[in-house]
Amino acid sequence: METASKLFAIVTKFAPGPVLAIGIACTFVLFAKESWLGPLGLDTFRQEYKSVLGWCFVLCWSYLVAQILITMFRAYKSRQLQWQFEKDGKQALNELTDEEKGYLAEFVLSGKNTIHCDMADGIAGGLEAKNIIYRSSSMFNILQGVPYNIQPWAKKALQRNRVFLERAIPRENRRRW
């Protein structure tokens, strides 16, 4: 079992390029016509090492097919996660309060790239927790506040569908206790 795990660790470090080259070479030597192999001096080589070439052929192509399948699976998962993220984000945009809409309206309607909010601002914190805005810098000024930017997907969604911003209460008009 230990030998198998060591072999697996070694094989997974192989780059697909050299494995592909070995696979192509094995395929050629195994399946080429005798008239092609003779001038290259590979006809006797094929007869002598046919079993080794066969193993090499199977392992190389299996490895490459596995790499392709793994890459396709990772791309699919990434795409699925992105789709789920956007779906959840759009759901969050549907559930915005009027005050939250006021914050986001500054990005979309006023064209601001950054807004500054008080460090203890719960609305900005809620939008950040919903992944709609993010802190654009860890440095901030007590007078200006914490800088926030809007997520690109959220800005696009709000620009395309301004219905999300209906009944927005501008930040300067909201009640402060």
C-alpha positions in Angstrom: 0.0 0.0 0.0 2.8 2.4 0.8 4.5 1.7 -2.5 1.2 2.4 -4.3 0.8 5.7 -2.5 4.4 6.7 -3.3 3.9 5.8 -7.0 0.6 7.8 -7.0 2.5 10.8 -5.5 5.2 10.6 -8.2 2.7 10.3 -11.1 0.5 13.2 -10.0 3.6 15.5 -10.2 4.0 14.7 -13.9 3.3 17.6 -16.2 0.8 16.6 -18.9 3.1 17.7 -21.8 5.8 15.1 -21.3 3.2 12.4 -20.6 1.5 13.3 -23.8 4.7 13.1 -25.7 5.5 9.6 -24.2 1.9 8.5 -25.0 2.2 9.6 -28.6 5.6 7.9 -29.0 4.2 4.7 -27.5 1.2 4.8 -29.7 3.3 5.3 -32.8 5.7 2.5 -32.0 2.9 0.1 -31.0 0.5 0.8 -34.0 2.7 1.9 -36.9 3.2 -0.3 -39.9 6.4 -2.4 -40.1 7.4 -0.4 -43.2 7.5 2.8 -41.1 9.4 1.3 -38.2 12.1 -0.5 -40.2 13.9 2.6 -41.5 13.8 4.1 -37.9 15.3 0.9 -36.4 12.2 0.5 -34.2 10.8 -2.8 -35.6 13.0 -5.0 -33.3 12.5 -2.6 -30.4 8.7 -3.0 -30.7 9.0 -6.8 -30.7 11.4 -6.9 -27.7 9.6 -4.3 -25.5 5.9 -4.7 -26.6 4.7 -5.4 -23.1 6.5 -2.4 -21.7 5.2 -0.2 -24.5 1.7 -1.5 -23.9 1.9 -0.6 -20.2 3.3 2.8 -21.1 0.5 3.4 -23.6 -2.2 2.5 -21.1 -0.8 4.5 -18.3 0.0 7.6 -20.3 -3.4 7.8 -22.0 -5.2 6.9 -18.7 -3.4 9.7 -17.0 -4.1 12.2 -19.7 -7.8 11.3 -19.8 -8.0 11.6 -16.0 -6.3 15.0 -16.2 -8.9 16.1 -18.8 -11.8 14.8 -16.7 -10.4 16.5 -13.6 -10.0 19.8 -15.4 -13.5 19.6 -16.8 -14.9 18.7 -13.4 -13.1 21.7 -11.8 -14.4 24.0 -14.5 -17.9 22.7 -14.0 -17.7 23.1 -10.2 -16.3 26.6 -10.6 -19.0 27.6 -13.0 -21.7 26.0 -10.8 -20.3 27.9 -7.7 -20.3 31.2 -9.7 -23.9 30.6 -10.9 -25.0 29.8 -7.3 -23.1 32.9 -6.0 -24.9 35.1 -8.6 -28.3 33.5 -7.8 -27.8 34.1 -4.1 -26.7 37.6 -4.8 -29.7 38.4 -6.9 -31.9 37.0 -4.2 -30.2 39.3 -1.7 -30.8 42.2 -4.0 -34.5 41.3 -4.0 -34.6 41.4 -0.2 -32.9 44.8 0.3 -34.4 47.2 2.7 -35.1 50.7 1.5 -32.1 52.0 3.5 -29.8 49.5 2.0 -31.1 50.5 -1.5 -30.1 54.1 -0.6 -26.5 53.0 -0.1 -26.4 51.1 -3.3 -28.1 53.9 -5.2 -25.0 56.1 -4.6 -22.9 53.6 -6.6 -25.3 53.2 -9.5 -27.2 56.5 -9.8 -24.5 58.9 -8.7 -21.7 56.9 -10.4 -19.5 56.8 -7.3 -16.9 54.1 -7.1 -16.4 54.4 -3.3 -18.6 55.5 -0.5 -17.4 56.1 3.1 -19.4 54.9 6.0 -19.0 55.2 9.8 -17.1 52.3 11.3 -20.2 51.3 13.3 -22.6 51.6 10.4 -24.9 48.5 10.6 -26.3 49.0 7.2 -22.9 49.0 5.5 -21.9 46.0 7.6 -25.1 44.2 6.6 -24.4 44.8 2.9 -20.8 43.7 3.4 -22.1 40.5 5.1 -24.4 39.9 2.1 -21.3 40.2 -0.2 -22.9 43.1 -2.1 -20.2 45.7 -1.0 -16.7 45.2 0.3 -14.1 47.2 2.2 -11.8 48.6 -0.4 -9.1 49.4 2.1 -8.2 48.4 5.6 -7.0 51.9 6.2 -9.6 54.5 7.0 -10.0 58.0 8.3 -12.2 58.6 11.4 -13.6 61.7 9.8 -14.4 60.2 6.4 -15.1 56.6 7.6 -14.5 53.2 6.1 -14.3 53.1 2.3 -16.6 50.6 0.6 -16.9 49.6 -3.0 -19.7 47.6 -4.7 -19.1 44.1 -6.0 -18.9 44.2 -9.9 -21.7 41.7 -10.3 -24.0 43.7 -8.0 -23.3 47.0 -9.9 -24.1 45.3 -13.2 -27.3 43.8 -11.9 -28.4 47.1 -10.5 -27.6 49.0 -13.6 -29.5 46.5 -15.8 -32.5 46.4 -13.5 -33.1 49.6 -11.6 -36.3 48.1 -10.1 -34.0 46.9 -7.3 -33.5 50.5 -6.3 -37.1 51.6 -6.1 -38.1 53.3 -2.8 -34.4 53.8 -1.9 -33.9 56.1 1.0 -30.8 58.3 0.4 -28.2 58.0 3.2 -28.4 61.6 4.1 -32.3 61.4 4.6 -32.3 58.4 6.9 -33.1 58.8 10.6 -30.2 58.5 13.0 -30.9 57.9 16.7 
